[in-house]
Amino acid sequence: MTISKPTNQPASSSAQLPPHANMDLQGSLLAIRRAALRARQVAQQTGTDLIVMRSGEVVRVPPQRPTAAD
């Protein structure tokens, strides 16, 4: 496992399906994004690091601290 990296941003928009992809695939991508958002929320609430893949590496990502806008 690698050391923490300073970003908590979701994956780039390059993880999009082509417009002609079937509806099941489009729906599954939306479900995965919702699950990732919920995982980030739970990590923030519990102070638990997220374990994610970034550029082929397993990375530990600390939760973001709440800001005044949250």
N, C-alpha and C positions, 0 to 999 in steps of 0.2 A: 504494500500500500504506500502511497506517496503522502507527502506533507500537505497540509491545508493550502488551498489557493484562495486568494482574496476576493473571489467573486461569488455572488449568490444569484446571478442572473440565469434565467432559463436558456435553453438551447436556442440558437439562432433560428430565424424563420426559414433557413434552408431545409429544415425537416418537414417540408410541406409536400403533399401529394399532388400529382398532376390533376387538372380539372376533370379529366376523363376517368379517374380512378372510381371503382364501384363504391356504392353508398356504404357498404359494411366497412371498407377500409377507411373512408372518410370519417365515419362515426367512431371507429376505434382510435384514430389519431386524436380526435377531440376528447375521448375518454381518458387517454393517456395523459394529455395535457392537464385535464381536471385533477387527475390523481397526483400528478407532480406538484400542482399548486397546493393541494391539500397536504401533501407530505411536507412542503416548505412551511405551511402554516403550523402544523403539528411540531415540527422541529423548532420553530421559533417559540412556541408556547412551552415546550418542555426543555429547551436548551440542549437539544440533541443534534449532533452533527449529521448531515446527510452524506450518504456514500453514493457517488455518481460516477459515470464513465465520461471522461472528457478526452478527446483525441486519443482514444484507445487506452487510456490510463484510468485506473480506479483512484478516485480522489475523494478525500474527506473534506466536506464543506461546512464550516461553522454556520449556525443560523444567524440571520440578520437581526440586529437590534431594532426594536420598534422606534419609529421616528415620531415627531410631533404630528405629522400628517396622517399617521396610521390610526 
